[in-house]
């Protein structure tokens, strides 16, 4: 089945929402205009959307790093408080 038949505007893949088919290609791969939940617009390959290698524009990683950093600080603060 063709990616154009599987992926449709309005569909959501992780944090990406499909906006439209891009006229550009990356080699032989089809590109899609996508909007991330944070508002960033990017062209993403259909393959990356379908296999899950592209989940966001990078905001997901930054969010996870920030959360991990905060959890580490809370653990250290708790350890110091308990001494």
MODELLER restraints for C-alpha pairs under 7 A, 6 or more apart:
rsr = mdl.restraints
at = mdl.atoms
rsr.add(forms.Gaussian(group=physical.xy_distance, feature=features.Distance(at['CA:3:A'], at['CA:46:A']), mean=6.67, stdev=0.5))
rsr.add(forms.Gaussian(group=physical.xy_distance, feature=features.Distance(at['CA:8:A'], at['CA:18:A']), mean=6.81, stdev=0.5))
rsr.add(forms.Gaussian(group=physical.xy_distance, feature=features.Distance(at['CA:9:A'], at['CA:18:A']), mean=4.74, stdev=0.5))
rsr.add(forms.Gaussian(group=physical.xy_distance, feature=features.Distance(at['CA:9:A'], at['CA:19:A']), mean=5.03, stdev=0.5))
rsr.add(forms.Gaussian(group=physical.xy_distance, feature=features.Distance(at['CA:9:A'], at['CA:20:A']), mean=5.50, stdev=0.5))
rsr.add(forms.Gaussian(group=physical.xy_distance, feature=features.Distance(at['CA:10:A'], at['CA:17:A']), mean=5.98, stdev=0.5))
rsr.add(forms.Gaussian(group=physical.xy_distance, feature=features.Distance(at['CA:10:A'], at['CA:18:A']), mean=5.23, stdev=0.5))
rsr.add(forms.Gaussian(group=physical.xy_distance, feature=features.Distance(at['CA:10:A'], at['CA:19:A']), mean=6.25, stdev=0.5))
rsr.add(forms.Gaussian(group=physical.xy_distance, feature=features.Distance(at['CA:11:A'], at['CA:17:A']), mean=5.71, stdev=0.5))
rsr.add(forms.Gaussian(group=physical.xy_distance, feature=features.Distance(at['CA:11:A'], at['CA:18:A']), mean=5.48, stdev=0.5))
rsr.add(forms.Gaussian(group=physical.xy_distance, feature=features.Distance(at['CA:12:A'], at['CA:18:A']), mean=6.38, stdev=0.5))
rsr.add(forms.Gaussian(group=physical.xy_distance, feature=features.Distance(at['CA:13:A'], at['CA:49:A']), mean=6.21, stdev=0.5))
rsr.add(forms.Gaussian(group=physical.xy_distance, feature=features.Distance(at['CA:13:A'], at['CA:55:A']), mean=6.91, stdev=0.5))
rsr.add(forms.Gaussian(group=physical.xy_distance, feature=features.Distance(at['CA:14:A'], at['CA:55:A']), mean=5.15, stdev=0.5))
rsr.add(forms.Gaussian(group=physical.xy_distance, feature=features.Distance(at['CA:15:A'], at['CA:36:A']), mean=5.43, stdev=0.5))
rsr.add(forms.Gaussian(group=physical.xy_distance, feature=features.Distance(at['CA:15:A'], at['CA:37:A']), mean=5.40, stdev=0.5))
rsr.add(forms.Gaussian(group=physical.xy_distance, feature=features.Distance(at['CA:15:A'], at['CA:55:A']), mean=5.78, stdev=0.5))
rsr.add(forms.Gaussian(group=physical.xy_distance, feature=features.Distance(at['CA:15:A'], at['CA:56:A']), mean=5.23, stdev=0.5))
rsr.add(forms.Gaussian(group=physical.xy_distance, feature=features.Distance(at['CA:16:A'], at['CA:34:A']), mean=5.86, stdev=0.5))
rsr.add(forms.Gaussian(group=physical.xy_distance, feature=features.Distance(at['CA:16:A'], at['CA:35:A']), mean=5.56, stdev=0.5))
rsr.add(forms.Gaussian(group=physical.xy_distance, feature=features.Distance(at['CA:16:A'], at['CA:36:A']), mean=4.57, stdev=0.5))
rsr.add(forms.Gaussian(group=physical.xy_distance, feature=features.Distance(at['CA:16:A'], at['CA:37:A']), mean=6.55, stdev=0.5))
rsr.add(forms.Gaussian(group=physical.xy_distance, feature=features.Distance(at['CA:16:A'], at['CA:55:A']), mean=6.66, stdev=0.5))
rsr.add(forms.Gaussian(group=physical.xy_distance, feature=features.Distance(at['CA:16:A'], at['CA:56:A']), mean=5.98, stdev=0.5))
rsr.add(forms.Gaussian(group=physical.xy_distance, feature=features.Distance(at['CA:17:A'], at['CA:34:A']), mean=5.44, stdev=0.5))
rsr.add(forms.Gaussian(group=physical.xy_distance, feature=features.Distance(at['CA:17:A'], at['CA:35:A']), mean=5.24, stdev=0.5))
rsr.add(forms.Gaussian(group=physical.xy_distance, feature=features.Distance(at['CA:17:A'], at['CA:36:A']), mean=6.34, stdev=0.5))
rsr.add(forms.Gaussian(group=physical.xy_distance, feature=features.Distance(at['CA:18:A'], at['CA:32:A']), mean=6.82, stdev=0.5))
rsr.add(forms.Gaussian(group=physical.xy_distance, feature=features.Distance(at['CA:18:A'], at['CA:33:A']), mean=6.27, stdev=0.5))
rsr.add(forms.Gaussian(group=physical.xy_distance, feature=features.Distance(at['CA:18:A'], at['CA:34:A']), mean=4.62, stdev=0.5))
rsr.add(forms.Gaussian(group=physical.xy_distance, feature=features.Distance(at['CA:18:A'], at['CA:35:A']), mean=6.62, stdev=0.5))
rsr.add(forms.Gaussian(group=physical.xy_distance, feature=features.Distance(at['CA:19:A'], at['CA:33:A']), mean=5.37, stdev=0.5))
rsr.add(forms.Gaussian(group=physical.xy_distance, feature=features.Distance(at['CA:19:A'], at['CA:34:A']), mean=5.22, stdev=0.5))
rsr.add(forms.Gaussian(group=physical.xy_distance, feature=features.Distance(at['CA:19:A'], at['CA:35:A']), mean=6.72, stdev=0.5))
rsr.add(forms.Gaussian(group=physical.xy_distance, feature=features.Distance(at['CA:20:A'], at['CA:32:A']), mean=5.92, stdev=0.5))
rsr.add(forms.Gaussian(group=physical.xy_distance, feature=features.Distance(at['CA:20:A'], at['CA:33:A']), mean=5.21, stdev=0.5))
rsr.add(forms.Gaussian(group=physical.xy_distance, feature=features.Distance(at['CA:21:A'], at['CA:31:A']), mean=6.54, stdev=0.5))
rsr.add(forms.Gaussian(group=physical.xy_distance, feature=features.Distance(at['CA:21:A'], at['CA:32:A']), mean=4.60, stdev=0.5))
rsr.add(forms.Gaussian(group=physical.xy_distance, feature=features.Distance(at['CA:21:A'], at['CA:33:A']), mean=6.03, stdev=0.5))
rsr.add(forms.Gaussian(group=physical.xy_distance, feature=features.Distance(at['CA:22:A'], at['CA:31:A']), mean=5.37, stdev=0.5))
rsr.add(forms.Gaussian(group=physical.xy_distance, feature=features.Distance(at['CA:22:A'], at['CA:32:A']), mean=4.94, stdev=0.5))
rsr.add(forms.Gaussian(group=physical.xy_distance, feature=features.Distance(at['CA:22:A'], at['CA:33:A']), mean=5.73, stdev=0.5))
rsr.add(forms.Gaussian(group=physical.xy_distance, feature=features.Distance(at['CA:24:A'], at['CA:31:A']), mean=6.29, stdev=0.5))
rsr.add(forms.Gaussian(group=physical.xy_distance, feature=features.Distance(at['CA:25:A'], at['CA:31:A']), mean=5.51, stdev=0.5))
rsr.add(forms.Gaussian(group=physical.xy_distance, feature=features.Distance(at['CA:29:A'], at['CA:45:A']), mean=6.32, stdev=0.5))
rsr.add(forms.Gaussian(group=physical.xy_distance, feature=features.Distance(at['CA:30:A'], at['CA:45:A']), mean=5.68, stdev=0.5))
rsr.add(forms.Gaussian(group=physical.xy_distance, feature=features.Distance(at['CA:30:A'], at['CA:46:A']), mean=5.84, stdev=0.5))
rsr.add(forms.Gaussian(group=physical.xy_distance, feature=features.Distance(at['CA:31:A'], at['CA:43:A']), mean=5.82, stdev=0.5))
rsr.add(forms.Gaussian(group=physical.xy_distance, feature=features.Distance(at['CA:31:A'], at['CA:44:A']), mean=5.36, stdev=0.5))
rsr.add(forms.Gaussian(group=physical.xy_distance, feature=features.Distance(at['CA:31:A'], at['CA:45:A']), mean=4.41, stdev=0.5))
rsr.add(forms.Gaussian(group=physical.xy_distance, feature=features.Distance(at['CA:31:A'], at['CA:46:A']), mean=5.97, stdev=0.5))
rsr.add(forms.Gaussian(group=physical.xy_distance, feature=features.Distance(at['CA:32:A'], at['CA:43:A']), mean=5.26, stdev=0.5))
rsr.add(forms.Gaussian(group=physical.xy_distance, feature=features.Distance(at['CA:32:A'], at['CA:44:A']), mean=5.31, stdev=0.5))
rsr.add(forms.Gaussian(group=physical.xy_distance, feature=features.Distance(at['CA:32:A'], at['CA:45:A']), mean=6.15, stdev=0.5))
rsr.add(forms.Gaussian(group=physical.xy_distance, feature=features.Distance(at['CA:32:A'], at['CA:46:A']), mean=6.53, stdev=0.5))
rsr.add(forms.Gaussian(group=physical.xy_distance, feature=features.Distance(at['CA:33:A'], at['CA:41:A']), mean=6.94, stdev=0.5))
rsr.add(forms.Gaussian(group=physical.xy_distance, feature=features.Distance(at['CA:33:A'], at['CA:42:A']), mean=5.79, stdev=0.5))
rsr.add(forms.Gaussian(group=physical.xy_distance, feature=features.Distance(at['CA:33:A'], at['CA:43:A']), mean=4.59, stdev=0.5))
rsr.add(forms.Gaussian(group=physical.xy_distance, feature=features.Distance(at['CA:33:A'], at['CA:44:A']), mean=6.56, stdev=0.5))
rsr.add(forms.Gaussian(group=physical.xy_distance, feature=features.Distance(at['CA:34:A'], at['CA:41:A']), mean=5.65, stdev=0.5))
rsr.add(forms.Gaussian(group=physical.xy_distance, feature=features.Distance(at['CA:34:A'], at['CA:42:A']), mean=5.44, stdev=0.5))
rsr.add(forms.Gaussian(group=physical.xy_distance, feature=features.Distance(at['CA:34:A'], at['CA:43:A']), mean=6.02, stdev=0.5))
rsr.add(forms.Gaussian(group=physical.xy_distance, feature=features.Distance(at['CA:34:A'], at['CA:44:A']), mean=6.69, stdev=0.5))
rsr.add(forms.Gaussian(group=physical.xy_distance, feature=features.Distance(at['CA:35:A'], at['CA:41:A']), mean=4.52, stdev=0.5))
rsr.add(forms.Gaussian(group=physical.xy_distance, feature=features.Distance(at['CA:35:A'], at['CA:42:A']), mean=6.56, stdev=0.5))
rsr.add(forms.Gaussian(group=physical.xy_distance, feature=features.Distance(at['CA:36:A'], at['CA:56:A']), mean=5.96, stdev=0.5))
rsr.add(forms.Gaussian(group=physical.xy_distance, feature=features.Distance(at['CA:36:A'], at['CA:57:A']), mean=6.31, stdev=0.5))
rsr.add(forms.Gaussian(group=physical.xy_distance, feature=features.Distance(at['CA:40:A'], at['CA:57:A']), mean=6.88, stdev=0.5))
rsr.add(forms.Gaussian(group=physical.xy_distance, feature=features.Distance(at['CA:48:A'], at['CA:54:A']), mean=5.23, stdev=0.5))
